[in-house]
């Protein structure tokens, strides 16, 4: 089944064109309805601190939010207007503490969400929080677009990072529409000897059989590396395979462990070089 509703989350003008280029490409392939979403944080001033804020500051904040929303809408209309894609623009304002929740609520009514990788040169904790909440709480796959490079024509050569976990199974199922359109699919299992989920003689062969029943021919690539360098190994294999899209499960270990030790998903979110479709 093809994607029918695609949500492009646009957090800022700097990354909007990259996100929309990928989202429009995906929408065209699937003949899907594309929704552009911008959520503006409104910072409320409470009586105890109101003395520090003048009317000019509050007006400037409001004006800046309106300018940003207007700029994003213009980009959305221009780029979608150049295509035959079915489009819809949404721009809302919410309490700054509820931005993540608002984005997640809109995401739950879409088949897939397209968002930008956080720019490592910008230490924006709010953007990071939204992206992580999308992955953890939306129940929808999220296609992350790298902050650098042009990633319009992706999905021809896909690497599926597999370890027989719940998360990788959900990611595989979520990516089926893309996997069916791909010219090449590689099932990559890093350190299969460390997992108990596959009892086959050839690790990854069972999921390859599953894909074949969907008309998808997949190659199997097993790799070994020292822990905790799984993320580096996955990215290295993606490069070696010439893949233009990585599909993988997100946050396969406990949330606390991911926060303290990083993990493959966090490493790839930080260092991705091609679009990454993740599902939790």
DATARA-V146797 format. One record per run of one state. SS is the DSSP state (A for helix, B for strand, O for the rest). FROM is the first residue (numbers start at 0). LEN is the number of residues. If there is no record, write none. Layout:
ss	from	len
SS	FROM	LEN
SS	FROM	LEN
This chain:
ss	from	len
O	0	4
B	4	5
O	9	3
A	12	18
O	30	2
B	32	10
O	42	7
A	49	3
O	52	2
A	54	27
O	81	4
B	85	10
A	95	12
O	107	4
B	111	5
O	116	8
A	124	13
O	137	3
B	140	5
O	145	11
B	156	5
O	161	4
A	165	9
O	174	1
A	175	6
O	181	2
B	183	7
O	190	1
A	191	3
O	194	10
A	204	8
O	212	5
B	217	6
O	223	6
A	229	12
O	241	3
B	244	5
O	249	5
A	254	7
O	261	2
A	263	8
O	271	3
B	274	5
O	279	1
